[in-house]
Amino acid sequence: MAVAFVATLTVNAQGMYIKPMVGGTLSTYTSADDTKMKLGLVGGAEFGYQIAETFDVTAGALFTMQGTGYKDNDYIKDYSSTQTFLNIPVMANYYIIPGLAIKAGIQPGFLLSSKIKNTEVIQGHEEDFESTSTEGLEKFALAVPLGLSYEFSDFVIDARYNLGVTNVAKHNGDKKPKYSVIMLTLGYKIPF
């Protein structure tokens, strides 16, 4: 019985891995006028379990910068809004061919910090403003991540689109902007 138990653990362990990953994001808000994409960073790790040769599941913890910029106008210039989240993606990965997977899942996120910087034109003079308050922002964000990944020699290139489901702010009138994030990462699978 002891040998059978150890053999079972060995078989299961071969299907488990951790994947540290780093990369970048391009993000904006949907349903908001005059927004533009903003560059950010992402880093963390995912834990995976290979259920079958063509299917595995992952759950991770990713620190992600997401937000938006706004196009300059006569009153506001260089507007930048950056929110840092702890995102927890839970993904199902289906391998179309060896190394190439399509993926989908669900991603709860928790707001850690916010930084808003902009330059306002007041009576012909430019004044810089900066805020680190999270007041008025939703502290929880839910997204649906969809993507592709390609694996070679235990390195994994992962491209995802995180479609926001919940609102960015608590009160936004008729408009209900949500996060829209494109994410590209490089990871390395470490079996255990």
N, C-alpha and C positions, 0 to 999 in steps of 0.2 A: 504493500500500500504506500509506503514511504517513497519508493522508487517511482511509482505511478504519479504521486503528488508532485515530486520534483520535476518529472518529465512534463507534466501539464504546465507548471510554472515556466519552464524553459520555452515551451511552444508559445505560450501567451506573451512572454517577455520579448520574443523576436518580433512580435507585431506592434510593440509600443515604441514611441520615440518622442523626443523633445526637439523643437525646431526654433532656436533663437533667430530673430529676423529684424532687419532694419530697412528703412527706405524713406520714401517721400509721399506727400499727399498734394493733390490739387483739389481745393474745396470752394464751395460757395453756398448761398442760400437759394432755395427755390422760391418762386412766387414773390420775389422782392425786386423792385425796379432798380435799374442801373448798377447791378452788382457785377463784379468780375472775379475770376478765379484767383485764389490765394495759395501760395506755396507753403508747405509745412513739412514736418518730420514725423515719422512713426517708428517705434521700436518696442520690442517685447519678445514674447515667446508663445508658441503653441505646443500643446501636448496632443499627440495623435495615437490612434489605435487602428491598425490595419485589420479590418474584419475579414476581407477576402482580397484576392489578387487585384480586383478591379474596384474596390470600395474601401474607404476609410473615413473615420470621423475625427475632427479636431476640436479642441476648446483652448482658448488662449487668453492672454492678458496683454493688451497693447496700449501703450501711452501714445496718444494720437493728437496732433495739432490740426484743428479744423476751424474754419471761419469763412470770412469773405473780405473782399475789398469793394469799394464803391468808385464808380467813375467820377472824375473831378467835375465840378460845376462852378458856378459863380460864387458859391458860399462855402463849399467844403472841398478841401484838397487832401490828397494822400490819406484817405480813410482806410484803416486796417483794423479788423476785428478778429482776434485769435482766441479760440477756446481750446483748452487742453483737457482731454478726456481719458479716463481709464475705460477702454472698450473691452468687452468680453465676447469675442466672436465664437459661436458654436456652428461648425460647418460640416456638411456632408460632401465628400469628394468622390467623384466617379471618374475612373480612368478610362478614357476613350481608347487610347493606345498606351503602351508602356511609357511612363513618364509624363504624359499629357492628361491633365484632369480638368473637368468642369466642376464648379463648386457653387453651393448655395447654402444659406443658413439664416440665422437670426443673431443680432448683436445688440445686447443692452450696453449702454454707456453711462458713465457717471462723471459729471462735470467736476474737475479739480480746480481750474483757475480760468480767468478771462483777462484779456488785455485789449483795450481799445485805444488806438492812437489816431489822431487826425489834426489837420490844420484848418482852422476856420478863418474866413475873411470877414472881419468886423469893421465896418466903416472904412473900407479901403486898406486896412492893415491885417496882416496874417498873424494869427495867434495859435500856438501849439497846445493841444489838450491831450491828456493821457488819463486812463482810468483802469483800475484793476478790480473793480467791483463786479460781483456776479449777480447783483440785485436785478430782478426783472427777467433773468434767464432761467429756463427750465434746468433743473439739476440732473434730470434723467433724460436720456435720449435713446430711442429705439430705432434700429436700422435693419434693413434686409440686405446683406452682402451677397453679391453675385460675382463670379469671376472665373478665371482660368489660371492654371499653374503648370509649369514645366520643370521636371526634375532631371538633373544630370549629375552623376557622381556624388550623390547626397546633397548637392546644392539645389535650391528651389527658387525659381523666379515666379512670383505671385502677383497677378494683376486683378484688382477688385474694384467694383463700383458699389459703394454703400449708399443705398437709397433710404433717406430719412423718412421715418413714419411719424414721429412726434414733432411738435413745434419747437422752434429755437427759443422763443420768448413766451412769457406767461400772458402778456396782453399785447396784441398787435393789430387790433381793429379787425377789418375785413380780411386783411392779408394774413396768411398762416405760413410764414417761411419755415422750411425744414432744411436740415443739412443735406448736402449733396457732395459726396467725397469720392474721388478717384484715388486709389492707393496702389503703389508699386513697391514691392519689397524683394529683398534677397535674403534667403534663409539657408540654414544648414541642418539637415536631419541627423540627430544623434540617437541611434537605437539604444534601448536599455531593457 
